[in-house]
Every structure is written in structure tokens, then in C-alpha cells.
């Protein structure tokens, strides 16, 4: 039995945050019903590599779900959603503050119909403040939550080239919603959850990215950021390696491995404090030593010295590496429209076992009739709703 079997999730979303959060719940056994607009559906369906009119981005964020098409601009469509709410456990959306109020699907309205409902509202910046209603995309949040400042060097910001704030917000939303399920088990009551991408991004980056912005008393000492100590690509004769020698002992072993242990007797580097103060000079000398070896020679020397190291792999190499195969991380799924597709299995193991992957992502409105029948609507009413342009 999967952990969330018996839980029904109603998802209203465009793009990543709510979609990815609901997909994780689907992987863990929840029944997820994705409510999409009548015309195009979720615009994520059309972005990037695609086959049969479905993008791989959409497929990766929406497997395990059912899709229904409902005209929410019509009061009848809104009423249809409200009729479903008594049978729903989690309602999740990522629309701007106020949008759901205009659709008569606010938290207050729906939780009055089902006091056990967990209503999860994701926004870019929160409900209040000067940016409360502003649009938000991942690069905007990276810029305003400090991720670009942390990723950059010498005062020049740089972006993480992945939708990191979208995805960390999704993880946070999934954790918050399932936490609320636990509270409901004890109290019988649902609740409203507000979550902003800005808050989730800052919470995520703060522990290490804001080390020098944490202590407020004047007598504290600033130190090097962990990113400056651990994240370095060192070139070799034929490529590069990354080394994470995060303490003095590891640093010594890494130097011995390449015959540079004499540096720690150098007065510029003979204490950890001095080494940090002269880090650029130290790294320059070590970098020259590494250029005398091939990547494979360096990897062998560092592994023999028990120093964490790795060659930076290409994406093809990542998927083919022995450890990923041993972990049974990658699977292949047959999609009815897209054909064979590679998937990454849910990372958490329950009882030592991986969860079986959920079914493939749905076509736009693929399950409209099926879902409405399961919510006990007679076929005659379903047919009438379709004729009236409320569903399709």
C-alpha cells in the first residue's frame, strides 16, 4: 500500500509548482485530479521536447494524474467544482492571490463545504506587500530570494540553470500538505496553507548562502562561505575534477595525494585561518599541480586518500553510471501518446522498497467523464454539461 492511498487531491495549476507537488503526492498513492482550462490546458504541455502534442516537461511533472476540462469562467463550472469538494482531501493551486475568490473557489467558500479540506495556495510573493499580486517565474524568484547572488562570484549574480525555486516550492507545498493531513488525523479539521515562492526560495538558500547575514551581534567573526571552500572545478591534463576537502585533515590528504603537502608548512598557509585568508593563492598553486595529471590519475589518487572527489559527468554519463543503476533510480515507461520515455523514480523508499511509478501523464481532458461519474454525476447530466460548453 502506498502512503497516500485513499487521499484525493484536486489540482488547479499552470507550470511547475503545484503540478510538481501534486505529482509527488500521486507517486505516493494519492488520486490527483488536474482541472485544466477548456482551450489549451496547462501551457506546460507545449514547452520543450514533445511528441504527440505533449511535452516531456509536462509528462515529468504530471504523471499519475487524471485530467478534466472545466470552464471555470462559467458559474456552472464553478458550481461543479464545489459539488466535488466534499469528497476532496487536498485542494492545491498556484494562481495569483484573489483569482480563486473571483471564481467562487476561495478557501473560505470551499472549507465551509468541507471542514476537513486542506486548501493549499501557492503564490509568487504572498498575499500582502507591494508584490502581493505580482507575477512570478523562477528567474524572478532566484533574483529576489538571493539565489542569483549566492550562485554568482565577485558580486556578479548568476542563475541556477534549472527551475530550482519552482521545484523547492513544490517540495515545500507537498511537505506542508501532508503535514496538514497528519494534523487532521489528530484533530479532524482541515486548514488553509499559504506558501510563497519567495519564502520557500529564501528558506532553502539561507542556511549556507546567508551564513554571513545570520549573526547580528557586533562581536561575531565573519568566515568563508561553504560554497567557497567546497565548490571548485580543478582542471587536469584532459578535463576537470571537483574535490570537497571540507576540513583540515581532508585538505592534508588531498595535498599528499598530489605531492603538495609542503604547502601546509608554508607560512602563508600553516593554519586554517591563514589558508582561508590566502585561499586564492593556495588554490592557484594546487591547480598547477593538478595540471600535471590526467583526470583518471587524479581520481585514483584522491580516492586512495579517501578524499571526496568526482569527475563532472555529462547527462548521458549521469544516467549510465553504475551507482544510478545499482540504486534502481531510472525507469522506462510506455506512454500511450509519447511512446517509450525515461523516468526518474520517486526517491523515498518506504519499508526499503521503491514505490512503483504512477501511470503516465494524462491527455488534456482525458478523464473528464470518468472522474465525474466517479463523483456520482449521472451520464445525462455529464452530457448536458458538455453540450452547454461547461466540460469537454
Secondary structure, 3 states (H helix, E strand, C coil): CCCCCCCEEEEECCCCHHHHHHHHHHHCCCEEEEEECCCCCCHHHHCCCEECCEEHHHHHHHCCEEEEEECCCCHHHHHHHHHHHHHCCEEEECCCCCHHHHCCCCHHHHHHHCCCCEEEEEECCCCCCCCCCCCCCHHHHHHHCCHHHHHCECCECCCCCCCHHHHHHHHHHHHHHHHHHHHHHHHCCCEEEEEEHHHHHHHHHHHHHCHHHCCCCCCCCCCCCHHHHHCCEEECCCCEEEECCCCHHHHHHHHHHCCCHHHHHCCCCCCHHHHHHCHHHHHHHHHHHHCCCCHHHHHHHHHHCCCCEEECCCHHHHHHCHHHHHCCCEEEEEECCCEEEEEECCCCEECCEECCCCCCCCCCCCCHHHHHHHCCCCHHHHHHHHHCCCEC
